[in-house]
Amino acid sequence: MSTIETPATRSPDDAVQTPRVSVVIPCLNEAENIEECVRRAREALDRNGISGEVIVADNDSDDGSAELAAAAGARVVHEPRRGYGSAYMAGFAAARGEYIVMGDADLTYDFNEIPRFVAELDKGAQLVMGDRMDNIHPGAMPWLHRYVGNPVLTGILNLFFRTGVSDAHCGMRGFRRDILPILDLRTTGMEFASEMVIRASKENLVITEFPIEYHPRGGESKLSSFRDGWRHLRFLLVHSPTHLFVIPGLFLFGLGLILALLVLAQIPLFGRDWQMHALIGASLLLIAGTQVLSLGLCAHAYGTYFMGEKDPWFDRMRARFRLEHGLLLGCATLLVGVVIVGIILVPWIGGGFGELGNERAALVGATLIIIGLQVIFSSFLLSILGLRRTDGANSR
């Protein structure tokens, strides 16, 4: 459980006044910087006549950071559960302002930008992002992060979720406090930054951005390039079943179908004829593609019914198709496979279980039987997941 410590310089009036802006700063062993960060944030608010508070979400520091932050005038929230996201969620829960502005405790961000975030929010934005990429001071960001990590991860995020942001991992951003229930943030680690943007995009919130400067940090960095980069990529993938499952599944199935048709029609490719071994490969691709596609549909269903995710494509699919459609497709595929296998097995059994005469047809029939069973049971699983529906479609 997180706890709150009152700053030494807090006045009695602060207890009754609702601040306009809450500046939330996560902190883990930042004794070298935290006092200066609090002072700069406090001065930016006062200089621009913005009623506000500075909240430091201390993530179980053991170097006296919390005491220094409180002495500098911050309200300190103690969050013992480690993690960038854990600290921020504790800080957000304690924030009282209409707007929340986020900033790191390492002097990399200029808190004099606070009024610009407030101005964008006043104009109607719900989430305002800083964009560091054209204003990075020498030595502020490693080459790997600047030219590989951040552009690649931001590009993937925009490809998957169409957010349109230029710097998805900028740590300085502002948002309206009343969107927190909509965002329903849960991630405890560094991928918290991506989660906020993804959730805002899925909820069709108004997102704006403007360029800010990025300065060299003070003290030791807590970021692990490859571990945190992988966690961000993993987070993007698991929150986009379409790109993780559906598209690869369709690709595998399509490739297997094309290869199977080429073999069965005896159409040469690359100057040669493809025989039984190629058909075995096609069968594997068809079965794997069907399985991966089924997993993708189930992942979409789980995200929709249990995690509150929104996906227009999946919503259209579930509005048009019912359990019976999947069962009909699966049973039809299964029946065709059984008929093909039966046509081969009957004479084979009648001939005393000798050599199987038509291996290609047998493989095609077996493949159709497996795919039919996959479709049938996947349809039942989708229906089970759909029992949690709250849109009046439970009877489907």
C-alpha positions as a LaTeX table, in Angstrom:
\begin{tabular}{lrrr}
\hline
Residue & $x$ (\AA) & $y$ (\AA) & $z$ (\AA) \\
\hline
Met1 & 0.00 & 0.00 & 0.00 \\
Ser2 & 1.24 & 3.51 & $-0.82$ \\
Thr3 & 1.34 & 6.20 & 1.89 \\
Ile4 & 1.48 & 9.99 & 1.68 \\
Glu5 & 3.85 & 12.29 & 3.54 \\
Thr6 & 2.99 & 15.96 & 3.97 \\
Pro7 & 5.74 & 18.44 & 2.95 \\
Ala8 & 7.30 & 20.56 & 5.62 \\
Thr9 & 6.44 & 23.78 & 3.78 \\
Arg10 & 2.79 & 23.00 & 3.14 \\
Ser11 & 0.36 & 25.69 & 4.31 \\
Pro12 & $-3.00$ & 25.02 & 6.02 \\
Asp13 & $-4.85$ & 26.46 & 3.01 \\
Asp14 & $-3.41$ & 23.71 & 0.79 \\
Ala15 & $-5.64$ & 21.19 & 2.55 \\
Val16 & $-8.83$ & 22.85 & 1.28 \\
Gln17 & $-7.73$ & 24.27 & $-2.06$ \\
Thr18 & $-8.05$ & 22.09 & $-5.14$ \\
Pro19 & $-4.97$ & 22.71 & $-7.28$ \\
Arg20 & $-5.30$ & 23.17 & $-10.99$ \\
Val21 & $-2.18$ & 21.14 & $-11.79$ \\
Ser22 & $-0.52$ & 18.22 & $-10.07$ \\
Val23 & 3.09 & 17.66 & $-11.11$ \\
Val24 & 3.89 & 13.99 & $-10.48$ \\
Ile25 & 7.53 & 12.91 & $-10.33$ \\
Pro26 & 8.52 & 9.23 & $-9.87$ \\
Cys27 & 11.64 & 8.79 & $-7.77$ \\
Leu28 & 14.01 & 5.92 & $-7.07$ \\
Asn29 & 17.24 & 6.91 & $-5.36$ \\
Glu30 & 17.48 & 10.38 & $-6.89$ \\
Ala31 & 18.97 & 12.22 & $-3.90$ \\
Glu32 & 21.31 & 14.04 & $-6.26$ \\
Asn33 & 18.46 & 15.56 & $-8.30$ \\
Ile34 & 15.13 & 15.42 & $-6.51$ \\
Glu35 & 15.38 & 18.70 & $-4.59$ \\
Glu36 & 16.25 & 20.62 & $-7.76$ \\
Cys37 & 13.41 & 18.97 & $-9.68$ \\
Val38 & 10.87 & 19.87 & $-7.01$ \\
Arg39 & 12.20 & 23.43 & $-6.79$ \\
Arg40 & 12.03 & 23.91 & $-10.59$ \\
Ala41 & 8.52 & 22.51 & $-10.81$ \\
Arg42 & 7.39 & 24.65 & $-7.90$ \\
Glu43 & 8.94 & 27.78 & $-9.41$ \\
Ala44 & 7.37 & 27.11 & $-12.84$ \\
Leu45 & 3.93 & 26.92 & $-11.24$ \\
Asp46 & 4.40 & 30.03 & $-9.10$ \\
Arg47 & 5.99 & 32.11 & $-11.84$ \\
Asn48 & 3.05 & 31.49 & $-14.17$ \\
Gly49 & 0.36 & 31.92 & $-11.56$ \\
Ile50 & $-0.78$ & 28.28 & $-11.79$ \\
Ser51 & $-2.24$ & 26.82 & $-8.63$ \\
Gly52 & $-0.58$ & 23.48 & $-8.23$ \\
Glu53 & 1.13 & 20.85 & $-6.17$ \\
Val54 & 4.24 & 18.74 & $-6.65$ \\
Ile55 & 3.90 & 15.06 & $-5.82$ \\
Val56 & 6.95 & 12.83 & $-5.59$ \\
Ala57 & 6.10 & 9.14 & $-5.86$ \\
Asp58 & 9.00 & 7.58 & $-4.00$ \\
Asn59 & 9.61 & 4.01 & $-5.11$ \\
Asp60 & 11.18 & 2.75 & $-1.88$ \\
Ser61 & 14.38 & 4.80 & $-2.16$ \\
Asp62 & 17.10 & 4.10 & 0.38 \\
Asp63 & 19.21 & 7.23 & $-0.13$ \\
Gly64 & 17.00 & 9.79 & 1.61 \\
Ser65 & 15.29 & 10.98 & $-1.58$ \\
Ala66 & 11.86 & 11.04 & 0.06 \\
Glu67 & 12.99 & 13.24 & 2.94 \\
Leu68 & 14.75 & 15.64 & 0.58 \\
Ala69 & 11.64 & 15.89 & $-1.63$ \\
Ala70 & 9.39 & 16.63 & 1.34 \\
Ala71 & 11.81 & 19.27 & 2.64 \\
Ala72 & 11.78 & 20.92 & $-0.80$ \\
Gly73 & 8.00 & 21.28 & $-0.66$ \\
Ala74 & 6.66 & 18.17 & $-2.36$ \\
Arg75 & 3.94 & 15.86 & $-1.16$ \\
Val76 & 5.60 & 12.48 & $-1.00$ \\
Val77 & 3.78 & 9.26 & $-1.80$ \\
His78 & 5.58 & 6.13 & $-0.61$ \\
Glu79 & 5.12 & 3.22 & $-3.02$ \\
Pro80 & 7.09 & 0.13 & $-1.88$ \\
Arg81 & 6.26 & $-1.91$ & $-4.98$ \\
Arg82 & 9.11 & $-1.28$ & $-7.39$ \\
Gly83 & 8.46 & $-0.20$ & $-10.95$ \\
Tyr84 & 8.08 & 2.93 & $-13.06$ \\
Gly85 & 4.38 & 2.25 & $-13.55$ \\
Ser86 & 3.82 & 1.41 & $-9.88$ \\
Ala87 & 5.30 & 4.73 & $-8.81$ \\
Tyr88 & 3.24 & 6.71 & $-11.29$ \\
Met89 & $-0.02$ & 4.98 & $-10.42$ \\
Ala90 & 0.55 & 5.79 & $-6.74$ \\
Gly91 & 1.29 & 9.40 & $-7.64$ \\
Phe92 & $-1.81$ & 9.66 & $-9.84$ \\
Ala93 & $-4.00$ & 8.24 & $-7.08$ \\
Ala94 & $-2.77$ & 10.98 & $-4.72$ \\
Ala95 & $-3.07$ & 13.82 & $-7.27$ \\
Arg96 & $-5.83$ & 16.35 & $-6.70$ \\
Gly97 & $-5.33$ & 18.66 & $-9.69$ \\
Glu98 & $-7.59$ & 19.01 & $-12.70$ \\
Tyr99 & $-4.52$ & 18.35 & $-14.85$ \\
Ile100 & $-1.56$ & 16.07 & $-14.20$ \\
Val101 & 1.87 & 16.79 & $-15.66$ \\
Met102 & 4.44 & 13.99 & $-15.56$ \\
Gly103 & 8.20 & 14.48 & $-15.41$ \\
Asp104 & 11.22 & 12.41 & $-14.41$ \\
Ala105 & 13.40 & 13.08 & $-11.37$ \\
Asp106 & 16.70 & 13.14 & $-13.27$ \\
Leu107 & 16.75 & 16.73 & $-14.64$ \\
Thr108 & 16.30 & 15.54 & $-18.22$ \\
Tyr109 & 13.08 & 17.53 & $-18.64$ \\
Asp110 & 12.56 & 21.27 & $-18.29$ \\
Phe111 & 9.71 & 21.92 & $-15.87$ \\
Asn112 & 9.33 & 25.39 & $-17.36$ \\
Glu113 & 7.37 & 23.59 & $-20.08$ \\
Ile114 & 4.48 & 23.01 & $-17.63$ \\
Pro115 & 2.51 & 26.08 & $-18.84$ \\
Arg116 & 2.65 & 24.80 & $-22.42$ \\
Phe117 & 1.13 & 21.49 & $-21.36$ \\
Val118 & $-1.57$ & 23.36 & $-19.45$ \\
Ala119 & $-2.30$ & 25.54 & $-22.50$ \\
Glu120 & $-2.76$ & 22.48 & $-24.74$ \\
Leu121 & $-5.08$ & 20.88 & $-22.20$ \\
Asp122 & $-7.04$ & 24.13 & $-21.95$ \\
Lys123 & $-7.53$ & 24.00 & $-25.72$ \\
Gly124 & $-9.27$ & 20.64 & $-25.43$ \\
Ala125 & $-6.50$ & 18.04 & $-25.57$ \\
Gln126 & $-6.93$ & 15.08 & $-23.24$ \\
Leu127 & $-3.36$ & 13.75 & $-23.48$ \\
Val128 & $-0.41$ & 15.98 & $-24.40$ \\
Met129 & 2.90 & 14.39 & $-25.36$ \\
Gly130 & 6.33 & 15.95 & $-25.44$ \\
Asp131 & 8.48 & 15.26 & $-28.50$ \\
Arg132 & 12.20 & 15.13 & $-27.71$ \\
Met133 & 13.59 & 13.77 & $-30.93$ \\
Asp134 & 14.61 & 17.04 & $-32.62$ \\
Asn135 & 15.89 & 18.73 & $-29.47$ \\
Ile136 & 18.19 & 16.22 & $-27.78$ \\
His137 & 21.17 & 17.85 & $-26.12$ \\
Pro138 & 24.61 & 16.27 & $-26.64$ \\
Gly139 & 25.06 & 13.25 & $-24.38$ \\
Ala140 & 21.42 & 13.19 & $-23.29$ \\
Met141 & 20.37 & 10.04 & $-25.14$ \\
Pro142 & 22.51 & 7.05 & $-26.18$ \\
Trp143 & 22.92 & 6.51 & $-29.91$ \\
Leu144 & 21.15 & 3.14 & $-29.71$ \\
His145 & 18.07 & 4.70 & $-28.09$ \\
Arg146 & 17.97 & 7.74 & $-30.36$ \\
Tyr147 & 18.39 & 6.09 & $-33.75$ \\
Val148 & 17.22 & 2.51 & $-33.16$ \\
Gly149 & 15.21 & 1.79 & $-30.03$ \\
Asn150 & 12.86 & 4.74 & $-29.82$ \\
Pro151 & 12.17 & 5.14 & $-33.58$ \\
Val152 & 11.56 & 1.40 & $-34.02$ \\
Leu153 & 9.27 & 1.04 & $-30.99$ \\
Thr154 & 7.41 & 4.26 & $-31.81$ \\
Gly155 & 7.02 & 3.09 & $-35.42$ \\
Ile156 & 5.63 & $-0.28$ & $-34.32$ \\
Leu157 & 3.25 & 1.44 & $-31.88$ \\
Asn158 & 1.97 & 3.73 & $-34.63$ \\
Leu159 & 1.64 & 0.81 & $-37.06$ \\
Phe160 & $-0.33$ & $-1.30$ & $-34.60$ \\
Phe161 & $-2.45$ & 1.38 & $-32.95$ \\
Arg162 & $-2.37$ & 4.43 & $-35.28$ \\
Thr163 & $-1.53$ & 6.86 & $-32.49$ \\
Gly164 & 0.27 & 9.35 & $-34.74$ \\
Val165 & 2.77 & 10.38 & $-32.06$ \\
Ser166 & 6.43 & 11.09 & $-32.85$ \\
Asp167 & 8.01 & 10.13 & $-29.52$ \\
Ala168 & 5.92 & 7.49 & $-27.75$ \\
His169 & 8.39 & 7.11 & $-24.88$ \\
Cys170 & 8.81 & 10.72 & $-23.86$ \\
Gly171 & 8.54 & 10.86 & $-20.07$ \\
Met172 & 7.13 & 14.38 & $-19.93$ \\
Arg173 & 3.46 & 14.51 & $-20.75$ \\
Gly174 & 0.24 & 15.98 & $-19.40$ \\
Phe175 & $-3.35$ & 14.79 & $-19.25$ \\
Arg176 & $-6.71$ & 15.49 & $-17.69$ \\
Arg177 & $-7.11$ & 13.66 & $-14.41$ \\
Asp178 & $-10.66$ & 12.66 & $-15.29$ \\
Ile179 & $-9.42$ & 10.32 & $-18.06$ \\
Leu180 & $-7.66$ & 8.02 & $-15.57$ \\
Pro181 & $-10.72$ & 5.73 & $-15.17$ \\
Ile182 & $-10.96$ & 5.56 & $-18.97$ \\
Leu183 & $-7.29$ & 4.66 & $-19.38$ \\
Asp184 & $-7.48$ & 2.00 & $-16.63$ \\
Leu185 & $-3.69$ & 1.81 & $-16.43$ \\
Arg186 & $-2.27$ & $-1.40$ & $-14.96$ \\
Thr187 & 1.32 & $-1.91$ & $-16.08$ \\
Thr188 & 3.93 & $-1.63$ & $-13.34$ \\
Gly189 & 7.15 & $-1.39$ & $-15.36$ \\
Met190 & 8.68 & 0.89 & $-18.00$ \\
Glu191 & 6.07 & $-0.22$ & $-20.55$ \\
Phe192 & 3.66 & 1.98 & $-18.60$ \\
Ala193 & 4.61 & 4.78 & $-21.02$ \\
Ser194 & 3.38 & 2.74 & $-24.00$ \\
Glu195 & 0.26 & 1.57 & $-22.20$ \\
Met196 & $-0.89$ & 5.14 & $-21.63$ \\
Val197 & $-0.58$ & 6.03 & $-25.32$ \\
Ile198 & $-2.18$ & 2.78 & $-26.51$ \\
Arg199 & $-5.14$ & 3.09 & $-24.17$ \\
Ala200 & $-5.67$ & 6.74 & $-25.11$ \\
Ser201 & $-5.60$ & 5.84 & $-28.80$ \\
Lys202 & $-8.02$ & 2.92 & $-28.40$ \\
Glu203 & $-10.43$ & 5.16 & $-26.50$ \\
Asn204 & $-10.20$ & 7.81 & $-29.25$ \\
Leu205 & $-9.00$ & 10.47 & $-26.83$ \\
Val206 & $-7.67$ & 13.76 & $-28.20$ \\
Ile207 & $-3.86$ & 13.44 & $-28.30$ \\
Thr208 & $-1.58$ & 16.36 & $-29.16$ \\
Glu209 & 2.18 & 16.85 & $-28.97$ \\
Phe210 & 4.76 & 19.61 & $-29.20$ \\
Pro211 & 8.58 & 19.66 & $-29.25$ \\
Ile212 & 10.50 & 19.89 & $-25.97$ \\
Glu213 & 14.18 & 19.75 & $-25.07$ \\
Tyr214 & 15.86 & 16.71 & $-23.59$ \\
His215 & 18.85 & 17.30 & $-21.30$ \\
Pro216 & 21.62 & 15.00 & $-20.00$ \\
Arg217 & 20.48 & 13.27 & $-16.85$ \\
Gly218 & 21.95 & 13.77 & $-13.43$ \\
Gly219 & 22.96 & 10.64 & $-11.53$ \\
Glu220 & 22.82 & 7.01 & $-12.59$ \\
Ser221 & 20.30 & 5.79 & $-15.17$ \\
Lys222 & 17.82 & 3.10 & $-14.09$ \\
Leu223 & 17.05 & 2.12 & $-17.69$ \\
Ser224 & 18.18 & $-1.24$ & $-19.07$ \\
Ser225 & 18.30 & $-0.86$ & $-22.86$ \\
Phe226 & 17.63 & $-4.41$ & $-24.00$ \\
Arg227 & 15.48 & $-5.60$ & $-21.09$ \\
Asp228 & 13.21 & $-2.55$ & $-21.12$ \\
Gly229 & 13.19 & $-2.45$ & $-24.93$ \\
Trp230 & 12.04 & $-6.07$ & $-25.02$ \\
Arg231 & 9.37 & $-5.36$ & $-22.38$ \\
His232 & 8.03 & $-2.51$ & $-24.52$ \\
Leu233 & 8.01 & $-4.68$ & $-27.66$ \\
Arg234 & 6.38 & $-7.56$ & $-25.80$ \\
Phe235 & 3.74 & $-5.21$ & $-24.47$ \\
Leu236 & 2.96 & $-3.89$ & $-27.96$ \\
Leu237 & 2.64 & $-7.41$ & $-29.35$ \\
Val238 & 0.41 & $-8.84$ & $-26.63$ \\
His239 & $-1.90$ & $-5.84$ & $-26.91$ \\
Ser240 & $-2.30$ & $-6.29$ & $-30.65$ \\
Pro241 & $-3.62$ & $-9.82$ & $-31.31$ \\
Thr242 & $-4.17$ & $-8.84$ & $-34.94$ \\
His243 & $-0.44$ & $-8.41$ & $-35.56$ \\
Leu244 & 0.71 & $-11.13$ & $-33.17$ \\
Phe245 & $-1.74$ & $-13.86$ & $-34.25$ \\
Val246 & $-4.24$ & $-12.98$ & $-36.97$ \\
Ile247 & $-1.91$ & $-11.64$ & $-39.67$ \\
Pro248 & 0.76 & $-14.36$ & $-39.19$ \\
Gly249 & $-2.00$ & $-17.00$ & $-39.07$ \\
Leu250 & $-3.53$ & $-15.77$ & $-42.32$ \\
Phe251 & $-0.09$ & $-15.66$ & $-43.91$ \\
Leu252 & 0.73 & $-19.25$ & $-42.91$ \\
Phe253 & $-2.69$ & $-20.51$ & $-44.03$ \\
Gly254 & $-2.51$ & $-18.63$ & $-47.34$ \\
Leu255 & 1.00 & $-19.87$ & $-48.07$ \\
Gly256 & $-0.01$ & $-23.44$ & $-47.25$ \\
Leu257 & $-3.13$ & $-23.21$ & $-49.43$ \\
Ile258 & $-1.17$ & $-21.89$ & $-52.43$ \\
Leu259 & 1.48 & $-24.58$ & $-52.05$ \\
Ala260 & $-1.14$ & $-27.32$ & $-51.71$ \\
Leu261 & $-2.97$ & $-26.18$ & $-54.85$ \\
Leu262 & 0.29 & $-26.06$ & $-56.81$ \\
Val263 & 1.11 & $-29.64$ & $-55.82$ \\
Leu264 & $-2.39$ & $-31.02$ & $-56.40$ \\
Ala265 & $-2.72$ & $-29.24$ & $-59.76$ \\
Gln266 & 0.84 & $-30.29$ & $-60.68$ \\
Ile267 & 1.79 & $-26.73$ & $-61.65$ \\
Pro268 & 5.57 & $-26.24$ & $-61.95$ \\
Leu269 & 7.17 & $-23.54$ & $-59.82$ \\
Phe270 & 10.77 & $-22.31$ & $-60.07$ \\
Gly271 & 11.34 & $-24.74$ & $-62.91$ \\
Arg272 & 10.39 & $-27.92$ & $-61.09$ \\
Asp273 & 7.41 & $-30.04$ & $-60.10$ \\
Trp274 & 6.51 & $-30.26$ & $-56.40$ \\
Gln275 & 5.54 & $-33.62$ & $-55.01$ \\
Met276 & 4.55 & $-35.32$ & $-51.75$ \\
His277 & 7.12 & $-33.68$ & $-49.52$ \\
Ala278 & 5.93 & $-30.24$ & $-50.56$ \\
Leu279 & 2.34 & $-31.31$ & $-49.82$ \\
Ile280 & 3.38 & $-32.37$ & $-46.32$ \\
Gly281 & 4.85 & $-28.90$ & $-45.81$ \\
Ala282 & 1.66 & $-27.32$ & $-47.13$ \\
Ser283 & $-0.38$ & $-29.43$ & $-44.70$ \\
Leu284 & 1.74 & $-28.26$ & $-41.76$ \\
Leu285 & 1.35 & $-24.62$ & $-42.84$ \\
Leu286 & $-2.42$ & $-24.98$ & $-43.16$ \\
Ile287 & $-2.79$ & $-26.60$ & $-39.74$ \\
Ala288 & $-0.43$ & $-24.13$ & $-38.04$ \\
Gly289 & $-2.10$ & $-21.17$ & $-39.74$ \\
Thr290 & $-5.54$ & $-22.29$ & $-38.60$ \\
Gln291 & $-4.30$ & $-22.76$ & $-35.03$ \\
Val292 & $-2.58$ & $-19.36$ & $-34.86$ \\
Leu293 & $-5.62$ & $-17.64$ & $-36.38$ \\
Ser294 & $-7.87$ & $-19.33$ & $-33.81$ \\
Leu295 & $-5.60$ & $-18.14$ & $-31.00$ \\
Gly296 & $-5.82$ & $-14.62$ & $-32.40$ \\
Leu297 & $-9.61$ & $-14.64$ & $-32.39$ \\
Cys298 & $-9.64$ & $-15.98$ & $-28.81$ \\
Ala299 & $-7.13$ & $-13.32$ & $-27.76$ \\
His300 & $-9.38$ & $-10.65$ & $-29.29$ \\
Ala301 & $-12.35$ & $-12.09$ & $-27.42$ \\
Tyr302 & $-10.48$ & $-12.16$ & $-24.12$ \\
Gly303 & $-9.32$ & $-8.58$ & $-24.55$ \\
Thr304 & $-12.83$ & $-7.41$ & $-25.43$ \\
Tyr305 & $-14.78$ & $-9.26$ & $-22.76$ \\
Phe306 & $-12.31$ & $-9.32$ & $-19.85$ \\
Met307 & $-9.99$ & $-6.33$ & $-20.35$ \\
Gly308 & $-12.34$ & $-3.77$ & $-21.84$ \\
Glu309 & $-10.38$ & $-3.53$ & $-25.10$ \\
Lys310 & $-12.00$ & $-2.02$ & $-28.18$ \\
Asp311 & $-11.33$ & $-3.26$ & $-31.68$ \\
Pro312 & $-13.70$ & $-2.21$ & $-34.50$ \\
Trp313 & $-12.67$ & $-5.15$ & $-36.68$ \\
Phe314 & $-13.44$ & $-7.73$ & $-34.01$ \\
Asp315 & $-16.66$ & $-5.94$ & $-33.06$ \\
Arg316 & $-17.85$ & $-6.23$ & $-36.67$ \\
Met317 & $-16.89$ & $-9.90$ & $-36.78$ \\
Arg318 & $-18.73$ & $-10.82$ & $-33.59$ \\
Ala319 & $-21.79$ & $-8.87$ & $-34.73$ \\
Arg320 & $-22.03$ & $-10.87$ & $-37.96$ \\
Phe321 & $-21.00$ & $-14.38$ & $-36.94$ \\
Arg322 & $-22.32$ & $-16.69$ & $-34.25$ \\
Leu323 & $-21.27$ & $-20.01$ & $-32.78$ \\
Glu324 & $-23.39$ & $-21.81$ & $-35.35$ \\
His325 & $-21.45$ & $-20.26$ & $-38.23$ \\
Gly326 & $-18.19$ & $-21.65$ & $-36.87$ \\
Leu327 & $-19.73$ & $-25.04$ & $-36.21$ \\
Leu328 & $-21.13$ & $-25.23$ & $-39.74$ \\
Leu329 & $-17.77$ & $-24.32$ & $-41.26$ \\
Gly330 & $-15.89$ & $-26.76$ & $-39.02$ \\
Cys331 & $-18.35$ & $-29.61$ & $-39.57$ \\
Ala332 & $-18.36$ & $-29.06$ & $-43.35$ \\
Thr333 & $-14.55$ & $-29.15$ & $-43.44$ \\
Leu334 & $-14.49$ & $-32.20$ & $-41.18$ \\
Leu335 & $-17.10$ & $-34.00$ & $-43.31$ \\
Val336 & $-15.18$ & $-33.40$ & $-46.55$ \\
Gly337 & $-12.03$ & $-34.75$ & $-44.89$ \\
Val338 & $-13.85$ & $-37.82$ & $-43.56$ \\
Val339 & $-15.34$ & $-38.55$ & $-47.02$ \\
Ile340 & $-11.93$ & $-38.29$ & $-48.71$ \\
Val341 & $-10.29$ & $-40.51$ & $-46.10$ \\
Gly342 & $-13.24$ & $-42.96$ & $-46.23$ \\
Ile343 & $-12.97$ & $-43.30$ & $-50.02$ \\
Ile344 & $-9.32$ & $-44.30$ & $-49.56$ \\
Leu345 & $-9.73$ & $-46.46$ & $-46.44$ \\
Val346 & $-12.58$ & $-48.67$ & $-47.68$ \\
Pro347 & $-10.65$ & $-50.24$ & $-50.60$ \\
Trp348 & $-7.49$ & $-50.27$ & $-48.48$ \\
Ile349 & $-9.23$ & $-52.30$ & $-45.78$ \\
Gly350 & $-10.88$ & $-54.51$ & $-48.39$ \\
Gly351 & $-7.48$ & $-55.22$ & $-49.90$ \\
Gly352 & $-6.11$ & $-56.56$ & $-46.63$ \\
Phe353 & $-4.39$ & $-53.44$ & $-45.34$ \\
Gly354 & $-1.75$ & $-53.47$ & $-48.00$ \\
Glu355 & 0.04 & $-50.49$ & $-49.50$ \\
Leu356 & $-1.92$ & $-47.24$ & $-49.37$ \\
Gly357 & $-2.69$ & $-46.29$ & $-52.94$ \\
Asn358 & $-3.30$ & $-42.53$ & $-52.81$ \\
Glu359 & $-1.06$ & $-40.83$ & $-50.29$ \\
Arg360 & $-1.85$ & $-37.33$ & $-51.53$ \\
Ala361 & $-5.58$ & $-37.71$ & $-51.07$ \\
Ala362 & $-5.02$ & $-39.32$ & $-47.66$ \\
Leu363 & $-2.90$ & $-36.35$ & $-46.55$ \\
Val364 & $-5.46$ & $-33.85$ & $-47.83$ \\
Gly365 & $-8.27$ & $-35.68$ & $-46.04$ \\
Ala366 & $-6.33$ & $-35.89$ & $-42.77$ \\
Thr367 & $-5.49$ & $-32.19$ & $-42.99$ \\
Leu368 & $-9.13$ & $-31.25$ & $-43.51$ \\
Ile369 & $-10.18$ & $-33.41$ & $-40.55$ \\
Ile370 & $-7.66$ & $-31.68$ & $-38.27$ \\
Ile371 & $-8.63$ & $-28.19$ & $-39.48$ \\
Gly372 & $-12.32$ & $-29.02$ & $-39.09$ \\
Leu373 & $-11.78$ & $-30.12$ & $-35.49$ \\
Gln374 & $-9.75$ & $-26.97$ & $-34.79$ \\
Val375 & $-12.53$ & $-24.75$ & $-36.13$ \\
Ile376 & $-15.24$ & $-26.55$ & $-34.16$ \\
Phe377 & $-13.52$ & $-26.43$ & $-30.79$ \\
Ser378 & $-12.19$ & $-22.90$ & $-31.33$ \\
Ser379 & $-15.76$ & $-21.79$ & $-32.05$ \\
Phe380 & $-16.89$ & $-23.29$ & $-28.76$ \\
Leu381 & $-14.04$ & $-21.54$ & $-26.92$ \\
Leu382 & $-14.98$ & $-18.21$ & $-28.48$ \\
Ser383 & $-18.56$ & $-18.79$ & $-27.38$ \\
Ile384 & $-17.44$ & $-19.56$ & $-23.83$ \\
Leu385 & $-15.41$ & $-16.35$ & $-23.71$ \\
Gly386 & $-18.43$ & $-14.52$ & $-25.07$ \\
Leu387 & $-20.54$ & $-15.55$ & $-22.07$ \\
Arg388 & $-19.13$ & $-12.48$ & $-20.36$ \\
Arg389 & $-20.73$ & $-10.15$ & $-22.91$ \\
Thr390 & $-22.63$ & $-7.20$ & $-21.51$ \\
Asp391 & $-24.08$ & $-5.96$ & $-24.79$ \\
Gly392 & $-27.20$ & $-8.08$ & $-24.77$ \\
Ala393 & $-25.72$ & $-10.63$ & $-27.19$ \\
Asn394 & $-25.21$ & $-13.46$ & $-24.70$ \\
Ser395 & $-27.67$ & $-15.67$ & $-26.45$ \\
Arg396 & $-25.65$ & $-15.73$ & $-29.64$ \\
\hline
\end{tabular}
